Amino acid sequence: MATLYAPGTTASRSGAIDALRVLAVVGIVAGHVWSGPLVDAGLYTWHVPAFFLLSGYLWKPREPGSRRTVSAEARKRFATIMVPYIAWLGLTLVVHLVMLDHRGQLTGDGVALPLVGGSENAGPFGAYWFMPALFLSAIAYRALEAVPLALRIGIIIGITAVIHRFGDVLAPLPLSVGVAGAALVFMLGGQGLQHVRDHVRHPVRTGGACLLAGAAPILAGASAHLDIKYGELGTPVLSIVVAVLISGGLLLILEGVFTRLPEVVHAGATRLAVGCLMVVLTHTYVLWLLDIPDAERSAWVLVTALVAPWTVALALNRSALSRPLLGTPRLR
């Protein structure tokens, strides 16, 4: 599957793709540790779109007569995305409510908002919007396979335009249902890259060119950053193109570089990738517990927010809790 972690045999996995997952997660955490125009432009433009682009890049189209139906897609994605989401939501919410009650800060919103999801969540549950969006976008993309390609592209463009225009209204809807459609255009870009990938003979150079082409409008101040959580898609058309260029460029560079690296590096990237889902869901809780204002956060805050959940995730991967909490089989 093309999510935060894709279960599979070692032989079938790509260290480069896993490395992009890890890099994007580091970008997500860094974007929550610090804030400001440079962070918005340098990280928000690509770190979340990279995951949706990978979903399209790894997408397996439904073959005629195959059983890869929408319901089958939903069952598969629910097990690997929503089960860990529900598990971590339950665990974190219980601890959170106990702490709030102890502090005398318990409110109705403190219980309701994490359960409802959407853009209204902040603090320890600030990243939870992403999992339902990942789940719903995959189901929608599978459903759209039922229509011809030209119509499919038109529908995705239409959905993107609606979210761009009414994102502030759609973003607070429960379980990210209002913004999940924004992922479809990045999935389409990833699938497009998949179709031309065999013709890219020099991935490092091509990826570098894509990266530079994507960075140029940002440096020129022409392309606004994206924040899909809030339905903010930046400068019409341009910001999406920039996000695809940067995400795709990073992927091509990593694929080219990883062909020259020893197997131990591939294995290391794959090993770290098992923790991506947990790090995304729990790093905001680490930041909440540290309770350090944005302006006072040093590099050690980033290190703590990454290392603490990633260490726990790697330990969980060796236990029977790996599948329900990480969405991946237990490492034996």
N, C-alpha and C positions, 0 to 999 in steps of 0.2 A: 504494500500500500504506500501511497505517497503522502505521509503525514510527518509528524515530528520524528517518528522512528518507524522504519519499515521492516517488519519481521522477515526473516529469510535466512537462507544458508550463507555462510561466509563466502562461499565460492561465487554466489550470485550478487553479492553486494558491491557497491562502489564506495571506496574510501573517499573519493572526491566529493560525492554527493553527501556522504555523512559529514565530511569536513565543512561543507556549506551549511548544513543544518547546525552544526556546532557554532560556526562563525555567526550565523544569524541569531542564535540564542544569546551569544555574548553581546551582540548588538542590541537586542531587546533589553537585556538586563542593564547595559550601560545607558540606554535611553531612559530607563526608570531611575537610575542612580543620579544622573545629572539632567539638567534641562537648559533650554536656551536655543537661540537661532542656529548655532553651529551644530548642536546635537540633533535638532529637528531636521536640518538639511542633510547632515552627514549620515544619519542612522535611520530615521523614520521613513526616508524615501525608499529604502530597500529591505530592511530587516524582516518585516512581516510579508511584503510581497514575494520575497524569496521563497517562502514556504508554499505559497499558492502556485508560484511558477514551477516549483519542483513537483507539485501535484499533477500539473499538466504534462511536465516533462516525462514523468514516470507512468502516465496514464496508459492503461491497456484498453483500447476500444473494444466494444462488444462485437464479437464475431456473429455473422448470421447464424441463427439457430442456437446460439450459446445460451447458458443459463445466467449470464451476468446481467440480471434484471435490476431494476431500481430497488426492489425489496431486498435482493441479495446484497446489493451495495450497502444498503442501510444497515443490514445485520452485521456485515463485516466491519463497517466504520464505527458502529455503535460499540462493538466489543473492543476496538483498539483506541477509540477516542473518547467516547462518552462514558464508558465504564470507569476509566481512570479519572475523568472529570468529576463524575458523581462521587467516587470514592474520596478524592482529595477535597471536594467541596464539603462533604459530610465531616471528614476528620478535622479540617481547618475551621469549619464553622462552629463545631462543638467547642474546640479550644478557644476560639475567638470570643464566643458568647460568655464562656466562663470568665475569661480575662476582663471583658467589658463589665460584667456584673460585679466582679471584684473591685473594679475601679469606679463603680457607680456611674458608668457611661452607657449602660444597656438601653437601647431604644428599639422601637418597632422597625424602623428602617434598617437597623443593624442586623435584624433577622431576615427581613423581606428582600432587601436589595440583592444579597448574594444568591438567594434562591431564584429570583426573577432573572438576573443576569442583565446583559446589555451595557450601554455606555455609562449608566448612572453609578456603576460600581467603581470604587477607587480604593486606595490604600491596599490592604492585604489581598483584596479580591480584584484588583485592577486589571489583571491579565486574564481573568477567567472568560472574558468575552470571546477569546480567540478559539477555544475548543468547539463550542457550538457552531461558530462560523465555518470552521474547517469541516465539520461534520455535514452541515447543511449544504455547503458549496459542492461537496463531492456528490451528494445525492442529486442536487440540481443538475450538475454537469452530466451525470449518467442519464438523467431523464431527458436532457436536451439531445442526446444521441438519437432519439426517435424522430427528429426532424432533419431535413436536408442541411448540409453544411452552411449554405448561404443564409438560410433562415435562422440557423443556430447563431451565426455571427451577428445577424441583425438583432436577434433577441438579446444577446449579451450586451451589445452596444446600447440598446434601449434601456436595459436594466442599469447599466453603468451611468447613463445620462440621468435617469430618475434619482439614483442615489446621490449623484453630484449636485443635483438641484435641491433635493429634499433630505439630505443626509442628516441635518440637525433634528428633523422630525422622526426619521426612521431609526437612528442610532439607539435611542432609549428602549426600543421594543424588546420584549423578552427574548432571551437566549440568542441574541444577535441576529434574529430573523430579518431585521431591517437592513443590515449591512453585509450579510453573508453573500449576497449577489455581487458585491464588489470584487469578490475573489475570482469570479468567473473569467473576467478579462485577463487576469494574470495566468490563470490556468490555460486559457486559449493561447496566450503567448508562449507558455511552456510547451504546449503540444506542438505549436509551430516550430519551436526550436528542435523538438524531438524529430520532426519530419526532415529537417535540413541538416541535422547533426552529422550524418555520414558524409556530407559534402564539405565539412569543415576540416581541412587538412592540417591547419596550423592553429589549434585551439588557443594556445597562449597568446599568439599575436592577434588573432581575431577577437578573443575575449578582452585583451587590452584595449583594442580599438573601440569595442562596445563600451567598456568602462569609461574611457575618455570621452566618448560621444555622449554618454549619460551624465558625466560630471560637468561638462561644459555649460549646459543651461543652468545648472545649479550655481556654479561659480559666477556666471553672468547675472544672476539674480532673476532669471526669466522663469524658472520653474519652482513653484512653491512645493513644500513638503506634503506628504500624505499622512493621514492618521485614520486608517480604516475604521478603527473602533468608534470614532465620532462621525463617520460618514464624510470625512474630509478627503477629497480626492485631488486636492491641489489645483494647479493650473489645468484647465480643460485640455484633454488629450495629451499635452506635453508631459505632465507629471507622470502619467501612466507609462508613456513611452520611455521616459527616463528611468522609471523603476524597473521596467523589463530589460532595458539595456544594461543597467548596473547589475541586476540579479543574474541575468544571462551571461554577462561578461565575467562575473566572479565564478560562475559555474564552469565556463569554458576554460578559464585560467587554471582552476583547480584540477579539472580533468586532464589538462595537458601536463601540469606539474606532477600529478600523482602517478603518471605513467613512468616517471623517472625515479620514484621513491621506493624504498624497500618495503616488503610486505608488512614489516612491523609497524610502519607508519599508517598503512591502510587499516591494520587491525586496531591500532590505537584510536583512529577516528571513528571506527565502527563501535568500539567499546564505549567511547564517550557519548555517542549518539543515543545510546539506550537511556541516558538520563535527561535528554532534551525536554521531554514532556513534563517531567517533574520539576525541572528547573524553571520552566516557564510558569508553572502554576504556583510555585512556592517561593520564588525569590522575592516577590512583593511582600510576603509575610516576614521574611528576614529583614527587609528594609523597614517595615512597620515596627518590628521589635527593636531594631537599633535606634529608631526615633531620632535620627540626625537630620537637621534641615538640609535641603539641597545645596545651599551655598557653602555648607561646612563639610560636605562629603569629600573625603580624599580617596585615593586609589584603593586603600585597604577595604573600604566599604564595598566597592565593586568586587574585589577578590572574595570577601566574605559571602556576598550574595550569590556568587558563582560556586565557590568551593564547598560551602556547607551543604546545599541541596544536592550538588552533583556527587559528593561523597556518599551521602545517604542513598542516592539513587543507585549507585554502583553496588552498594551493599545489598539493597533490595533486589537487584537483578539476580542475585545468587540465592534468593529465597522463594518460597511459594507465593509470596505477595507480588512477584514481578508482573504477572499478567494483569491482576486487577489494579495495581498502582502505577505501572509503567506502560501497560499496553503491549508488552512483548513477552515471549516465553522466557522461562527461567534459564539462566546460564548454569550449566552443569559441568 
